[in-house]
Amino acid sequence: MATAEKTEAEKRLEEEAERAKTKLLEEIKQFKVEDDAAEEDVEKEDERVQKFAVVDPVKVGGNVKYTVSGVDDEGEFSAVRRFREFHALATTLKNRWPGCYVPSIPEKKIINKNSDDVFIEERRSLLERFTKEIAKYDYIVFSKEFKVFARGKGEIDKVLFAMPRQTPMQVLEKYRLNFQIDEE
């Protein structure tokens, strides 16, 4: 009789072990589904980042102009920009998005007419890194400030610096729209 009871206990133990194994496998599958969804988000983000580029530095007088291209919510764009316009974008984003991450930009440095190609290529590379970093953040890429930079005409730096100051309520409303803030 002791062997019969042991067999019954073993059966229950095996059943419980099988249920635990099935539950564990279901939980692992759920993690995989969540990981796959996260990977899809990263792939979409990476796809946009890859479309951003700063290329073809061209010396015009004492200035260097770069061709900037990428994609925003209106589609693909391409524009020719000077360093001071990149600088104006970074400064304006920092002022109009207080407390939010804004990628760094290379330091300002006066270029003389005999500037070497190594410096120009290094700056181009750093500006490209700046734009690719921007591409990771919807709140920047879809912002009014970035639209002026990407699609604006004329002296972009002056247009950016002329943007009106925002009230704290305007900043808060912009954050609510971009970051789905629930205040409760």
C-alpha positions as CSV (number, residue, x, y, z in Angstrom):
1,M,0.0,0.0,0.0
2,A,2.9,2.4,0.7
3,T,4.0,2.0,-3.0
4,A,0.5,2.9,-4.2
5,E,0.4,6.0,-2.1
6,K,3.9,7.0,-3.3
7,T,2.8,6.5,-6.8
8,E,-0.2,8.7,-6.3
9,A,2.0,11.4,-4.7
10,E,4.5,11.1,-7.6
11,K,1.6,11.5,-10.1
12,R,0.5,14.7,-8.3
13,L,4.1,16.0,-8.2
14,E,4.5,15.3,-11.9
15,E,1.2,17.1,-12.7
16,E,2.2,20.1,-10.7
17,A,5.7,20.2,-12.3
18,E,4.1,20.0,-15.7
19,R,1.7,22.9,-14.9
20,A,4.6,24.9,-13.5
21,K,6.6,24.2,-16.7
22,T,3.7,25.2,-19.0
23,K,3.2,28.4,-17.0
24,L,6.9,29.2,-17.2
25,L,7.0,28.6,-20.9
26,E,3.9,30.9,-21.4
27,E,5.6,33.6,-19.4
28,I,8.8,33.3,-21.5
29,K,6.8,33.5,-24.7
30,Q,5.2,36.7,-23.3
31,F,8.6,38.2,-22.7
32,K,9.6,37.3,-26.3
33,V,6.4,39.0,-27.7
34,E,7.2,42.2,-25.6
35,D,10.9,42.0,-26.8
36,D,9.8,41.7,-30.4
37,A,7.5,44.7,-30.1
38,A,10.3,46.7,-28.5
39,E,12.7,45.6,-31.3
40,E,10.1,46.8,-33.9
41,D,10.0,50.2,-32.3
42,V,13.8,50.4,-32.3
43,E,13.9,49.3,-35.9
44,K,11.5,52.0,-36.9
45,E,13.5,54.5,-35.0
46,D,16.8,53.2,-36.5
47,E,15.2,53.4,-40.0
48,R,14.6,57.1,-39.5
49,V,18.0,57.7,-37.9
50,Q,19.7,56.1,-40.9
51,K,17.9,58.5,-43.3
52,F,19.5,61.5,-41.5
53,A,22.7,62.7,-43.1
54,V,25.0,65.7,-43.3
55,V,27.0,65.6,-46.5
56,D,28.8,67.6,-49.1
57,P,30.6,70.4,-47.2
58,V,31.2,73.2,-49.7
59,K,33.3,76.3,-49.0
60,V,31.5,79.5,-50.0
61,G,33.6,82.5,-49.3
62,G,34.6,82.2,-45.6
63,N,31.7,79.8,-44.8
64,V,31.1,76.1,-45.2
65,K,27.6,74.9,-46.2
66,Y,26.4,71.4,-45.6
67,T,23.6,69.4,-47.2
68,V,21.3,68.1,-44.5
69,S,18.7,65.4,-45.3
70,G,16.3,63.3,-43.3
71,V,12.7,62.5,-42.8
72,D,10.0,64.0,-40.6
73,D,6.2,63.7,-40.3
74,E,5.9,65.6,-43.7
75,G,8.2,63.2,-45.5
76,E,11.8,63.5,-46.7
77,F,13.6,66.8,-46.7
78,S,16.9,68.2,-47.9
79,A,18.4,71.6,-47.2
80,V,21.7,73.4,-47.3
81,R,22.7,74.8,-43.9
82,R,25.6,76.7,-42.4
83,F,27.1,75.8,-39.0
84,R,25.4,78.9,-37.4
85,E,22.0,77.5,-38.4
86,F,22.8,74.2,-36.7
87,H,23.9,76.2,-33.6
88,A,20.7,78.3,-33.7
89,L,18.6,75.1,-33.8
90,A,20.4,73.6,-30.8
91,T,20.1,76.9,-28.8
92,T,16.4,77.3,-29.7
93,L,15.6,73.7,-28.8
94,K,17.3,74.1,-25.4
95,N,15.4,77.4,-24.8
96,R,12.0,76.2,-26.0
97,W,12.1,72.6,-24.5
98,P,13.4,73.3,-21.0
99,G,14.4,70.2,-19.1
100,C,14.2,68.0,-22.2
101,Y,17.2,66.3,-23.7
102,V,18.8,68.1,-26.7
103,P,21.9,66.6,-28.2
104,S,25.1,68.5,-28.1
105,I,26.6,70.3,-31.0
106,P,30.3,70.9,-31.8
107,E,31.8,74.1,-30.4
108,K,31.8,77.2,-32.5
109,K,35.1,77.9,-34.1
110,I,35.9,80.5,-36.6
111,I,37.0,79.1,-39.9
112,N,39.6,81.0,-41.9
113,K,39.6,80.9,-45.7
114,N,42.5,78.4,-45.6
115,S,40.7,76.1,-43.2
116,D,41.9,72.5,-43.6
117,D,39.8,69.8,-45.0
118,V,40.4,67.6,-41.9
119,F,38.6,70.2,-39.7
120,I,35.7,70.5,-42.1
121,E,35.3,66.8,-42.3
122,E,35.4,66.4,-38.5
123,R,32.8,69.1,-38.1
124,R,30.6,67.5,-40.8
125,S,30.8,64.2,-38.9
126,L,29.9,65.8,-35.6
127,L,27.0,67.7,-37.2
128,E,25.8,64.4,-38.7
129,R,26.0,62.8,-35.3
130,F,24.0,65.7,-33.9
131,T,21.2,65.2,-36.5
132,K,21.1,61.5,-36.1
133,E,20.7,61.9,-32.4
134,I,17.9,64.4,-33.0
135,A,16.2,61.8,-35.2
136,K,15.7,59.5,-32.3
137,Y,13.3,61.9,-30.6
138,D,9.8,62.6,-32.0
139,Y,9.3,65.6,-29.9
140,I,12.3,67.2,-31.6
141,V,11.8,66.0,-35.2
142,F,8.1,66.9,-35.2
143,S,8.7,70.3,-33.4
144,K,8.1,73.7,-34.9
145,E,11.7,74.5,-34.3
146,F,13.0,71.6,-36.3
147,K,10.5,72.3,-39.1
148,V,12.0,75.8,-39.5
149,F,15.5,74.2,-39.7
150,A,14.6,71.4,-42.1
151,R,12.1,73.1,-44.3
152,G,12.5,76.9,-43.8
153,K,13.8,79.4,-46.3
154,G,16.0,82.4,-45.9
155,E,18.2,83.0,-42.9
156,I,17.2,80.1,-40.7
157,D,19.2,81.3,-37.6
158,K,17.3,84.6,-37.6
159,V,14.0,82.9,-38.0
160,L,14.7,80.5,-35.1
161,F,16.0,83.2,-32.8
162,A,12.9,85.3,-33.6
163,M,10.5,82.6,-32.4
164,P,8.3,84.1,-29.6
165,R,9.0,83.2,-26.0
166,Q,6.6,80.7,-24.6
167,T,4.6,81.1,-21.4
168,P,4.9,78.4,-18.8
169,M,1.4,77.2,-19.7
170,Q,2.3,76.9,-23.4
171,V,5.4,74.8,-22.5
172,L,3.2,72.6,-20.2
173,E,0.6,72.2,-22.9
174,K,3.3,71.2,-25.4
175,Y,4.7,68.7,-23.0
176,R,1.2,67.2,-22.4
177,L,0.7,66.8,-26.1
178,N,4.2,65.3,-26.7
179,F,4.7,63.1,-23.7
180,Q,1.1,62.0,-22.8
181,I,1.4,63.4,-19.3
182,D,-1.4,62.2,-16.9
183,E,-1.5,64.7,-14.1
184,E,-3.6,62.5,-11.8
